Amino acid sequence: MENLTFNQLQLEQASNVAEKENVDSCNTSNKAVASIHKLEMDLIAAKEEIIRLQEELLASSSNESLPRPEESSSGVELEAVQEAMQKLSEELVSSKISACEQAEKLKQDLEARENKLRQVQSNLLLAEKELDKKFQATAAYTNMKKILMQKNNQIKSLRKKVENLGGAVGDEEEEDTDGKAGFHV
């Protein structure tokens, strides 16, 4: 009986570990989705900033012809805008790369956790089978099985007796309906 409770405890522990890992995996996945969403929002904001800067650049270039060397403040502003666009473009590319890398990492982590969960589930199933096998080998189980078999055999023989008596009683009742009185044994 101690082995039975110990094995049940082991099964419960394995089940709890698998459940905890599944919850951890879900939490990690949710965090990754939130992080990817944040990166996408940053990406959209960066694209909007690039579009705004490009529009400003087009507007300033259409209002003015090519900057003259005398207009050093306009040239400096143009260079600043171009540098800002370059930086935003680089940030956009780097955020895309990091988002892809993080998504791939999370995908691999999820696959690893799923594999581990399958392994724990198979170990749990194996442990349950072993526990059932051990239980069937116990004296209490074999005695119970033996008693059930005896009772089933008794029920079968009693049913046969009832059937035999029922058939005889049924014949007597038919004779009674014919006008003959009495029971025949």
Backbone as a printed PyTorch tensor [residue, N CA C, xyz], in Angstrom:
tensor([[[  0.8180,  -1.1890,   0.0000],
         [  0.0000,   0.0000,   0.0000],
         [  0.8640,   1.2560,   0.0000]],

        [[  2.0270,   1.1870,   0.6820],
         [  2.9280,   2.3310,   0.6910],
         [  3.4550,   2.6140,  -0.7080]],

        [[  3.7620,   1.5360,  -1.4680],
         [  4.2340,   1.7280,  -2.8410],
         [  3.1620,   2.4090,  -3.6840]],

        [[  1.9270,   2.0400,  -3.4330],
         [  0.8270,   2.6050,  -4.1880],
         [  0.7300,   4.1130,  -3.9460]],

        [[  0.7880,   4.5350,  -2.7090],
         [  0.6880,   5.9630,  -2.4230],
         [  1.9420,   6.7030,  -2.8780]],

        [[  3.0870,   6.0710,  -2.7530],
         [  4.3220,   6.6990,  -3.2120],
         [  4.2710,   6.9130,  -4.7140]],

        [[  3.8140,   5.9090,  -5.4620],
         [  3.7080,   6.0450,  -6.9160],
         [  2.6720,   7.0840,  -7.2950]],

        [[  1.5720,   7.1320,  -6.5450],
         [  0.5800,   8.1630,  -6.8140],
         [  1.1890,   9.5400,  -6.5870]],

        [[  1.9790,   9.6590,  -5.5230],
         [  2.6370,  10.9320,  -5.2240],
         [  3.5880,  11.3110,  -6.3610]],

        [[  4.3280,  10.3190,  -6.8540],
         [  5.2400,  10.5880,  -7.9720],
         [  4.4620,  11.0390,  -9.2050]],

        [[  3.3340,  10.3810,  -9.4710],
         [  2.5230,  10.7500, -10.6260],
         [  1.9810,  12.1630, -10.4720]],

        [[  1.5170,  12.4950,  -9.2840],
         [  1.0070,  13.8360,  -9.0410],
         [  2.1060,  14.8720,  -9.2050]],

        [[  3.3080,  14.5550,  -8.7030],
         [  4.4210,  15.4890,  -8.8340],
         [  4.7790,  15.6870, -10.3050]],

        [[  4.8270,  14.6010, -11.0490],
         [  5.1500,  14.7040, -12.4760],
         [  4.0770,  15.5090, -13.1960]],

        [[  2.8390,  15.2740, -12.8380],
         [  1.7400,  16.0280, -13.4440],
         [  1.8450,  17.5060, -13.0870]],

        [[  2.1720,  17.8080, -11.8350],
         [  2.3180,  19.2120, -11.4140],
         [  3.4700,  19.8880, -12.1490]],

        [[  4.5690,  19.1630, -12.3160],
         [  5.7240,  19.7260, -13.0340],
         [  5.3400,  20.0180, -14.4840]],

        [[  4.6310,  19.0800, -15.1010],
         [  4.2250,  19.2820, -16.4890],
         [  3.2730,  20.4630, -16.6040]],

        [[  2.3560,  20.5680, -15.6650],
         [  1.4140,  21.6860, -15.6860],
         [  2.1410,  23.0090, -15.4840]],

        [[  3.1060,  23.0320, -14.5500],
         [  3.8570,  24.2640, -14.2900],
         [  4.6610,  24.6610, -15.5310]],

        [[  5.2890,  23.6920, -16.1710],
         [  6.0650,  23.9940, -17.3720],
         [  5.1620,  24.5080, -18.4820]],

        [[  3.9730,  23.9480, -18.5710],
         [  3.0270,  24.4130, -19.5780],
         [  2.6190,  25.8540, -19.3030]],

        [[  2.3490,  26.1800, -18.0310],
         [  1.9860,  27.5510, -17.6560],
         [  3.1530,  28.4930, -17.9360]],

        [[  4.3840,  28.0640, -17.5590],
         [  5.5690,  28.8920, -17.8270],
         [  5.7310,  29.1390, -19.3180]],

        [[  5.5100,  28.0870, -20.1010],
         [  5.6310,  28.2090, -21.5550],
         [  4.6010,  29.1950, -22.0970]],

        [[  3.3840,  29.1120, -21.5850],
         [  2.3380,  30.0500, -22.0170],
         [  2.7000,  31.4700, -21.6250]],

        [[  3.2170,  31.6500, -20.4000],
         [  3.6080,  32.9900, -19.9550],
         [  4.7190,  33.5480, -20.8360]],

        [[  5.7130,  32.7190, -21.1210],
         [  6.8140,  33.1420, -21.9690],
         [  6.2970,  33.5060, -23.3600]],

        [[  5.3990,  32.6940, -23.8680],
         [  4.8220,  32.9570, -25.1870],
         [  4.0440,  34.2670, -25.1740]],

        [[  3.2730,  34.5010, -24.1230],
         [  2.5090,  35.7510, -24.0250],
         [  3.4380,  36.9560, -23.9440]],

        [[  4.5350,  36.8260, -23.1750],
         [  5.5010,  37.9200, -23.0830],
         [  6.1330,  38.1900, -24.4420]],

        [[  6.4210,  37.1300, -25.1590],
         [  7.0360,  37.2850, -26.4770],
         [  6.0800,  37.9760, -27.4320]],

        [[  4.8250,  37.5900, -27.3800],
         [  3.8310,  38.2170, -28.2510],
         [  3.7250,  39.6970, -27.9120]],

        [[  3.7180,  40.0290, -26.6110],
         [  3.6420,  41.4370, -26.1970],
         [  4.8810,  42.1960, -26.6710]],

        [[  6.0470,  41.5630, -26.5450],
         [  7.2840,  42.2040, -26.9830],
         [  7.2790,  42.4340, -28.4890]],

        [[  6.8300,  41.4600, -29.2340],
         [  6.7530,  41.5880, -30.6960],
         [  5.7600,  42.6910, -31.0550]],

        [[  4.6530,  42.7300, -30.3300],
         [  3.6670,  43.7780, -30.5890],
         [  4.2750,  45.1570, -30.3420]],

        [[  5.0370,  45.3020, -29.2590],
         [  5.6780,  46.5750, -28.9370],
         [  6.6770,  46.9560, -30.0390]],

        [[  7.4580,  45.9570, -30.4870],
         [  8.4180,  46.2340, -31.5530],
         [  7.7070,  46.6380, -32.8420]],

        [[  6.5730,  46.0010, -33.1260],
         [  5.8200,  46.3710, -34.3170],
         [  5.3100,  47.8100, -34.2030]],

        [[  4.8540,  48.1810, -33.0110],
         [  4.3790,  49.5480, -32.8010],
         [  5.5340,  50.5410, -32.9880]],

        [[  6.7110,  50.1840, -32.4450],
         [  7.8920,  51.0420, -32.6280],
         [  8.2400,  51.1530, -34.1120]],

        [[  8.1350,  50.0420, -34.8110],
         [  8.4260,  50.0150, -36.2370],
         [  7.4700,  50.9280, -37.0010]],

        [[  6.1970,  50.8470, -36.6600],
         [  5.2020,  51.7040, -37.3140],
         [  5.5050,  53.1680, -37.0350]],

        [[  5.8420,  53.4760, -35.7760],
         [  6.1650,  54.8630, -35.4160],
         [  7.3940,  55.3360, -36.1980]],

        [[  8.3880,  54.4650, -36.3340],
         [  9.5970,  54.8350, -37.0760],
         [  9.2780,  55.0610, -38.5540]],

        [[  8.4160,  54.2120, -39.1200],
         [  8.0340,  54.3870, -40.5190],
         [  7.3040,  55.7100, -40.7110]],

        [[  6.4250,  56.0170, -39.7740],
         [  5.7010,  57.2870, -39.8620],
         [  6.6670,  58.4650, -39.7790]],

        [[  7.6580,  58.3540, -38.9050],
         [  8.6500,  59.4220, -38.7550],
         [  9.4510,  59.5690, -40.0490]],

        [[  9.8080,  58.4510, -40.6650],
         [ 10.5510,  58.4920, -41.9370],
         [  9.6990,  59.1630, -43.0080]],

        [[  8.4380,  58.7890, -43.0700],
         [  7.5410,  59.3850, -44.0730],
         [  7.4160,  60.8880, -43.8370]],

        [[  7.2610,  61.2770, -42.5580],
         [  7.1420,  62.6960, -42.2270],
         [  8.4000,  63.4630, -42.6370]],

        [[  9.5730,  62.8590, -42.3210],
         [ 10.8340,  63.5110, -42.6700],
         [ 11.0280,  63.5820, -44.1820]],

        [[ 10.6010,  62.5150, -44.8890],
         [ 10.7130,  62.5350, -46.3420],
         [  9.8120,  63.6180, -46.9370]],

        [[  8.6210,  63.7490, -46.3610],
         [  7.7160,  64.7940, -46.8440],
         [  8.2980,  66.1770, -46.5850]],

        [[  8.8890,  66.3430, -45.3960],
         [  9.5330,  67.6270, -45.0950],
         [ 10.6740,  67.8960, -46.0600]],

        [[ 11.4440,  66.8510, -46.3450],
         [ 12.5600,  66.9960, -47.2670],
         [ 12.0600,  67.3700, -48.6570]],

        [[ 11.0180,  66.6990, -49.1180],
         [ 10.4560,  67.0220, -50.4250],
         [  9.8830,  68.4370, -50.4410]],

        [[  9.2090,  68.8000, -49.3620],
         [  8.6280,  70.1410, -49.2920],
         [  9.7260,  71.2000, -49.2940]],

        [[ 10.7780,  70.9550, -48.5540],
         [ 11.8560,  71.9470, -48.5040],
         [ 12.6270,  71.9780, -49.8200]],

        [[ 12.7730,  70.8380, -50.4640],
         [ 13.5020,  70.8420, -51.7410],
         [ 12.6440,  71.4290, -52.8570]],

        [[ 11.3180,  71.3010, -52.7470],
         [ 10.4720,  71.8950, -53.7800],
         [ 10.3370,  73.4020, -53.5750]],

        [[ 10.3940,  73.8650, -52.3240],
         [ 10.3270,  75.3000, -52.0390],
         [ 11.6200,  76.0060, -52.4180]],

        [[ 12.6900,  75.2970, -52.2670],
         [ 13.9900,  75.8970, -52.5790],
         [ 14.6700,  75.0480, -53.6330]],

        [[ 15.4490,  75.6510, -54.4100],
         [ 16.2560,  74.8850, -55.3450],
         [ 17.4130,  74.3080, -54.5510]],

        [[ 18.3640,  73.7630, -55.1700],
         [ 19.4960,  73.1770, -54.4700],
         [ 20.1200,  74.2020, -53.5270]],

        [[ 20.4900,  73.7760, -52.3510],
         [ 21.0410,  74.7270, -51.3870],
         [ 22.3250,  75.3590, -51.9110]],

        [[ 22.4100,  76.6460, -51.6740],
         [ 23.5990,  77.3780, -52.0970],
         [ 24.6150,  77.3490, -50.9840]],

        [[ 25.8600,  77.4440, -51.3360],
         [ 26.8780,  77.4260, -50.3010],
         [ 26.7160,  78.5760, -49.3330]],

        [[ 26.1080,  79.7170, -49.7830],
         [ 25.9440,  80.8330, -48.8650],
         [ 24.9310,  80.5170, -47.7830]],

        [[ 23.9630,  79.6560, -48.1090],
         [ 22.9150,  79.3220, -47.1640],
         [ 23.3550,  78.1250, -46.3270]],

        [[ 24.2800,  78.3430, -45.4770],
         [ 24.8430,  77.2520, -44.6870],
         [ 23.8560,  76.7100, -43.6710]],

        [[ 22.9380,  77.5140, -43.1520],
         [ 21.9740,  77.0280, -42.1580],
         [ 20.9900,  76.0520, -42.7940]],

        [[ 20.5680,  76.2830, -44.0440],
         [ 19.6740,  75.3690, -44.7450],
         [ 20.3860,  74.0570, -45.0330]],

        [[ 21.6200,  74.1320, -45.4480],
         [ 22.4020,  72.9220, -45.7190],
         [ 22.6140,  72.1000, -44.4630]],

        [[ 22.8500,  72.7740, -43.3590],
         [ 23.0530,  72.0770, -42.0860],
         [ 21.7550,  71.3840, -41.6730]],

        [[ 20.6300,  72.1040, -41.8800],
         [ 19.3430,  71.5100, -41.5350],
         [ 19.0510,  70.2930, -42.4070]],

        [[ 19.3550,  70.4070, -43.6740],
         [ 19.1480,  69.2980, -44.5960],
         [ 20.0010,  68.1110, -44.2030]],

        [[ 21.2480,  68.3690, -43.8820],
         [ 22.1350,  67.2810, -43.4410],
         [ 21.6170,  66.6580, -42.1530]],

        [[ 21.1080,  67.4690, -41.2340],
         [ 20.5640,  66.9540, -39.9720],
         [ 19.3580,  66.0560, -40.2350]],

        [[ 18.5030,  66.4800, -41.1610],
         [ 17.3260,  65.6800, -41.5120],
         [ 17.7620,  64.3660, -42.1610]],

        [[ 18.7480,  64.4630, -43.0600],
         [ 19.2370,  63.2490, -43.7090],
         [ 19.8690,  62.3040, -42.7030]],

        [[ 20.6200,  62.8420, -41.7690],
         [ 21.2310,  62.0070, -40.7300],
         [ 20.1470,  61.3670, -39.8590]],

        [[ 19.1410,  62.1590, -39.5140],
         [ 18.0400,  61.6160, -38.7050],
         [ 17.3300,  60.4880, -39.4530]],

        [[ 17.1190,  60.6820, -40.7610],
         [ 16.4920,  59.6310, -41.5690],
         [ 17.3730,  58.3890, -41.6180]],

        [[ 18.6550,  58.5910, -41.7640],
         [ 19.5860,  57.4650, -41.8010],
         [ 19.5470,  56.6960, -40.4810]],

        [[ 19.5570,  57.4340, -39.3550],
         [ 19.5030,  56.7950, -38.0420],
         [ 18.2040,  56.0230, -37.8570]],

        [[ 17.0940,  56.6300, -38.2590],
         [ 15.8050,  55.9520, -38.1270],
         [ 15.7450,  54.6980, -39.0010]],

        [[ 16.3280,  54.8140, -40.1940],
         [ 16.3640,  53.6420, -41.0770],
         [ 17.1780,  52.5160, -40.4480]],

        [[ 18.3180,  52.8610, -39.8670],
         [ 19.1530,  51.8670, -39.2080],
         [ 18.4310,  51.2600, -38.0070]],

        [[ 17.7510,  52.1190, -37.2230],
         [ 16.9970,  51.6120, -36.0740],
         [ 15.8780,  50.6850, -36.5280]],

        [[ 15.2390,  51.0450, -37.6100],
         [ 14.1690,  50.2240, -38.1540],
         [ 14.6960,  48.8520, -38.5600]],

        [[ 15.7860,  48.8390, -39.2630],
         [ 16.3900,  47.5730, -39.6940],
         [ 16.8180,  46.7450, -38.4880]],

        [[ 17.4680,  47.3990, -37.5200],
         [ 17.9240,  46.6580, -36.3450],
         [ 16.7430,  46.1420, -35.5240]],

        [[ 15.6550,  46.9220, -35.4310],
         [ 14.4880,  46.4480, -34.6770],
         [ 13.8170,  45.2840, -35.4040]],

        [[ 13.7840,  45.3380, -36.7340],
         [ 13.2390,  44.2050, -37.4970],
         [ 14.0720,  42.9530, -37.2600]],

        [[ 15.3840,  43.1080, -37.3150],
         [ 16.2810,  41.9620, -37.1110],
         [ 16.1120,  41.3960, -35.7130]],

        [[ 16.0860,  42.2770, -34.7010],
         [ 15.9490,  41.7840, -33.3260],
         [ 14.5830,  41.1490, -33.1110]],

        [[ 13.5490,  41.7040, -33.7340],
         [ 12.2140,  41.1130, -33.6070],
         [ 12.1880,  39.7190, -34.2290]],

        [[ 12.8130,  39.5770, -35.3950],
         [ 12.8680,  38.2660, -36.0480],
         [ 13.6670,  37.2710, -35.2080]],

        [[ 14.7990,  37.7250, -34.6870],
         [ 15.6220,  36.8530, -33.8560],
         [ 14.8700,  36.4360, -32.6000]],

        [[ 14.2000,  37.3930, -31.9720],
         [ 13.4610,  37.0790, -30.7580],
         [ 12.3020,  36.1370, -31.0690]],

        [[ 11.6100,  36.3480, -32.1730],
         [ 10.5090,  35.4710, -32.5580],
         [ 11.0280,  34.0520, -32.8090]],

        [[ 12.1580,  33.9460, -33.4890],
         [ 12.7390,  32.6210, -33.7510],
         [ 13.1560,  31.9460, -32.4490]],

        [[ 13.7590,  32.7310, -31.5610],
         [ 14.1770,  32.1910, -30.2620],
         [ 12.9740,  31.6970, -29.4700]],

        [[ 11.9100,  32.4890, -29.4730],
         [ 10.6990,  32.0860, -28.7560],
         [ 10.0560,  30.8490, -29.3820]],

        [[ 10.1050,  30.7820, -30.6980],
         [  9.5650,  29.6080, -31.3850],
         [ 10.3500,  28.3570, -31.0010]],

        [[ 11.6560,  28.4580, -30.9730],
         [ 12.4990,  27.3270, -30.5770],
         [ 12.2600,  26.9570, -29.1190]],

        [[ 12.1100,  27.9690, -28.2710],
         [ 11.8450,  27.7230, -26.8470],
         [ 10.5070,  27.0190, -26.6750]],

        [[  9.5020,  27.4650, -27.4160],
         [  8.1910,  26.8350, -27.3520],
         [  8.2540,  25.3830, -27.8130]],

        [[  8.9580,  25.1330, -28.9020],
         [  9.1050,  23.7650, -29.3980],
         [  9.8150,  22.8850, -28.3800]],

        [[ 10.8490,  23.4220, -27.7540],
         [ 11.5810,  22.6580, -26.7460],
         [ 10.6710,  22.3340, -25.5590]],

        [[  9.8910,  23.3100, -25.1420],
         [  8.9790,  23.0810, -24.0150],
         [  7.8780,  22.0900, -24.3850]],

        [[  7.3920,  22.1680, -25.6070],
         [  6.3830,  21.2100, -26.0480],
         [  6.9630,  19.7980, -26.0650]],

        [[  8.2030,  19.6660, -26.5480],
         [  8.8560,  18.3520, -26.5410],
         [  9.0280,  17.8400, -25.1200]],

        [[  9.4250,  18.7160, -24.2290],
         [  9.6010,  18.3320, -22.8300],
         [  8.2630,  17.9240, -22.2230]],

        [[  7.2060,  18.6450, -22.5580],
         [  5.8760,  18.3040, -22.0670],
         [  5.4510,  16.9340, -22.5830]],

        [[  5.6800,  16.6640, -23.8530],
         [  5.3470,  15.3430, -24.4100],
         [  6.1300,  14.2490, -23.6960]],

        [[  7.3970,  14.5280, -23.4080],
         [  8.2190,  13.5460, -22.7160],
         [  7.6800,  13.2960, -21.3040]],

        [[  7.3120,  14.3540, -20.5970],
         [  6.7660,  14.2010, -19.2490],
         [  5.4390,  13.4500, -19.3000]],

        [[  4.6140,  13.7410, -20.3140],
         [  3.3400,  13.0430, -20.4440],
         [  3.5550,  11.5570, -20.7210]],

        [[  4.5320,  11.2390, -21.5600],
         [  4.8000,   9.8230, -21.8360],
         [  5.3470,   9.1280, -20.5900]],

        [[  6.1930,   9.8340, -19.8300],
         [  6.6860,   9.2670, -18.5670],
         [  5.5430,   9.0600, -17.5890]],

        [[  4.6100,   9.9850, -17.5600],
         [  3.4490,   9.8740, -16.6870],
         [  2.5940,   8.6760, -17.0840]],

        [[  2.3750,   8.4990, -18.3680],
         [  1.6000,   7.3690, -18.8480],
         [  2.2890,   6.0550, -18.4990]],

        [[  3.5890,   6.0130, -18.6870],
         [  4.3580,   4.8170, -18.3490],
         [  4.2690,   4.5270, -16.8540]],

        [[  4.3820,   5.5620, -16.0370],
         [  4.2920,   5.3750, -14.5830],
         [  2.9020,   4.8960, -14.1830]],

        [[  1.8620,   5.4100, -14.8460],
         [  0.5030,   4.9550, -14.5510],
         [  0.3410,   3.4820, -14.8990]],

        [[  0.8980,   3.0740, -16.0420],
         [  0.8160,   1.6670, -16.4330],
         [  1.5440,   0.7810, -15.4320]],

        [[  2.7180,   1.2280, -14.9960],
         [  3.4750,   0.4650, -14.0030],
         [  2.7040,   0.3770, -12.6910]],

        [[  2.0880,   1.4550, -12.2920],
         [  1.3030,   1.4740, -11.0640],
         [  0.1230,   0.5190, -11.1740]],

        [[ -0.5630,   0.5280, -12.3190],
         [ -1.6870,  -0.3700, -12.5270],
         [ -1.2190,  -1.8240, -12.4970]],

        [[ -0.0840,  -2.0690, -13.1080],
         [  0.4760,  -3.4320, -13.1320],
         [  0.8150,  -3.8900, -11.7120]],

        [[  1.4240,  -3.0140, -10.9270],
         [  1.7590,  -3.3540,  -9.5360],
         [  0.4950,  -3.5960,  -8.7220]],

        [[ -0.5330,  -2.7680,  -8.9600],
         [ -1.7760,  -2.9440,  -8.2200],
         [ -2.4080,  -4.2840,  -8.5510]],

        [[ -2.3790,  -4.6570,  -9.8310],
         [ -2.9720,  -5.9330, -10.2310],
         [ -2.2110,  -7.1120,  -9.6470]],

        [[ -0.9630,  -6.8990,  -9.2800],
         [ -0.1620,  -7.9700,  -8.7050],
         [ -0.3890,  -8.1060,  -7.1940]],

        [[ -1.1400,  -7.2040,  -6.5790],
         [ -1.3430,  -7.2570,  -5.1350],
         [ -2.3390,  -8.3520,  -4.7840]],

        [[ -2.2460,  -8.8430,  -3.5560],
         [ -3.1270,  -9.9040,  -3.0760],
         [ -4.5650,  -9.4100,  -3.0040]],

        [[ -4.7670,  -8.1840,  -2.6000],
         [ -6.1200,  -7.6400,  -2.4990],
         [ -6.8070,  -7.6370,  -3.8610]],

        [[ -6.0780,  -7.2670,  -4.8860],
         [ -6.6580,  -7.2430,  -6.2250],
         [ -6.9900,  -8.6560,  -6.6950]],

        [[ -6.0680,  -9.5800,  -6.5250],
         [ -6.3250, -10.9540,  -6.9750],
         [ -7.4810, -11.5670,  -6.1980]],

        [[ -7.5790, -11.3030,  -4.8810],
         [ -8.7010, -11.8220,  -4.0940],
         [-10.0130, -11.2150,  -4.5770]],

        [[-10.0140,  -9.9300,  -4.8140],
         [-11.2180,  -9.2530,  -5.2890],
         [-11.6320,  -9.8120,  -6.6490]],

        [[-10.6770, -10.0380,  -7.5320],
         [-10.9630, -10.5710,  -8.8510],
         [-11.5330, -11.9810,  -8.7380]],

        [[-10.9660, -12.7680,  -7.8400],
         [-11.4340, -14.1390,  -7.6270],
         [-12.8680, -14.1380,  -7.1040]],

        [[-13.1510, -13.2660,  -6.1350],
         [-14.5040, -13.1720,  -5.5690],
         [-15.4960, -12.7370,  -6.6340]],

        [[-15.1280, -11.7650,  -7.4580],
         [-16.0110, -11.3060,  -8.5260],
         [-16.3010, -12.4160,  -9.5300]],

        [[-15.2910, -13.1880,  -9.8630],
         [-15.4930, -14.3110, -10.7890],
         [-16.4520, -15.3300, -10.1840]],

        [[-16.2870, -15.6450,  -8.8890],
         [-17.1790, -16.5920,  -8.2160],
         [-18.6140, -16.0600,  -8.2190]],

        [[-18.7780, -14.7760,  -7.8900],
         [-20.1170, -14.1810,  -7.8520],
         [-20.7430, -14.1650,  -9.2440]],

        [[-19.9480, -13.8890, -10.2550],
         [-20.4640, -13.9210, -11.6250],
         [-20.9270, -15.3180, -12.0100]],

        [[-20.1510, -16.3230, -11.6110],
         [-20.5460, -17.7110, -11.8930],
         [-21.8260, -18.0620, -11.1480]],

        [[-21.9580, -17.6190,  -9.8870],
         [-23.1790, -17.8580,  -9.1180],
         [-24.3800, -17.1980,  -9.7930]],

        [[-24.1780, -15.9740, -10.2600],
         [-25.2690, -15.2650, -10.9330],
         [-25.6810, -16.0060, -12.1990]],

        [[-24.7100, -16.4990, -12.9580],
         [-25.0230, -17.2550, -14.1780],
         [-25.8240, -18.5100, -13.8540]],

        [[-25.3810, -19.2540, -12.8190],
         [-26.0920, -20.4930, -12.4820],
         [-27.4880, -20.1850, -11.9450]],

        [[-27.6400, -19.1080, -11.1620],
         [-28.9620, -18.7240, -10.6630],
         [-29.8780, -18.3000, -11.8170]],

        [[-29.3310, -17.5990, -12.7760],
         [-30.1300, -17.2130, -13.9420],
         [-30.6110, -18.4460, -14.7080]],

        [[-29.7260, -19.4470, -14.8300],
         [-30.1220, -20.6820, -15.5130],
         [-31.2400, -21.3850, -14.7500]],

        [[-31.1170, -21.4090, -13.4210],
         [-32.1530, -22.0400, -12.5980],
         [-33.4750, -21.2990, -12.7420]],

        [[-33.4250, -19.9870, -12.6950],
         [-34.6400, -19.1920, -12.8520],
         [-35.2380, -19.4260, -14.2280]],

        [[-34.3760, -19.5080, -15.2250],
         [-34.8560, -19.7480, -16.5840],
         [-35.5300, -21.1080, -16.6760]],

        [[-34.8940, -22.1130, -16.0810],
         [-35.4790, -23.4560, -16.0960],
         [-36.7950, -23.4820, -15.3280]],

        [[-36.8230, -22.8600, -14.1660],
         [-38.0490, -22.8070, -13.3780],
         [-39.0870, -21.9210, -14.0610]],

        [[-38.6390, -20.8610, -14.6580],
         [-39.5530, -19.9670, -15.3680],
         [-40.2080, -20.6800, -16.5340]],

        [[-39.4710, -21.5140, -17.2140],
         [-40.0200, -22.2740, -18.3360],
         [-41.0410, -23.2800, -17.8320]],

        [[-40.7580, -23.9440, -16.7120],
         [-41.6900, -24.9160, -16.1350],
         [-42.9230, -24.2060, -15.6040]],

        [[-42.7570, -23.0800, -14.9490],
         [-43.8860, -22.3190, -14.4340],
         [-44.7130, -21.8040, -15.5990]],

        [[-44.0730, -21.3810, -16.6460],
         [-44.7860, -20.9000, -17.8210],
         [-45.6360, -21.9950, -18.4330]],

        [[-45.1520, -23.2620, -18.4550],
         [-45.9070, -24.3910, -18.9990],
         [-47.1260, -24.6610, -18.1370]],

        [[-46.9580, -24.6000, -16.8170],
         [-48.0600, -24.8560, -15.8940],
         [-49.1300, -23.7960, -16.0410]],

        [[-48.7320, -22.5480, -16.2260],
         [-49.7000, -21.4890, -16.3780],
         [-50.4980, -21.6700, -17.6530]],

        [[-49.8710, -22.1840, -18.6950],
         [-50.5850, -22.4520, -19.9360],
         [-51.6310, -23.5260, -19.7180]],

        [[-51.2810, -24.5580, -18.9250],
         [-52.2390, -25.6110, -18.6360],
         [-53.3930, -25.0630, -17.8150]],

        [[-53.1340, -24.1540, -16.9070],
         [-54.1840, -23.5630, -16.0990],
         [-55.1660, -22.8010, -16.9790]],

        [[-54.6690, -22.1530, -18.0030],
         [-55.5550, -21.4130, -18.8930],
         [-56.3660, -22.3480, -19.7500]],

        [[-55.9190, -23.5860, -19.9090],
         [-56.6410, -24.5700, -20.6990],
         [-57.7770, -25.1760, -19.8910]],

        [[-57.8310, -24.9150, -18.6210],
         [-58.8850, -25.4500, -17.7840],
         [-58.4150, -26.4880, -16.8270]],

        [[-57.1810, -26.8800, -16.8490],
         [-56.6550, -27.8770, -15.9200],
         [-56.1110, -27.1550, -14.7040]],

        [[-56.4060, -27.6380, -13.5470],
         [-55.9470, -27.0240, -12.3140],
         [-54.8140, -27.8350, -11.7460]],

        [[-53.8890, -27.1430, -10.9510],
         [-52.7910, -27.8360, -10.2700],
         [-51.4500, -27.5380, -10.9280]],

        [[-50.4370, -27.8600, -10.1480],
         [-49.0760, -27.6440, -10.6100],
         [-48.4410, -28.9860, -10.9030]],

        [[-47.6630, -29.0620, -11.9090],
         [-46.9330, -30.2900, -12.2290],
         [-45.4800, -30.0680, -11.9050]],

        [[-44.9300, -30.9990, -11.1640],
         [-43.5390, -30.8790, -10.7790],
         [-42.7290, -31.9330, -11.4630]]])
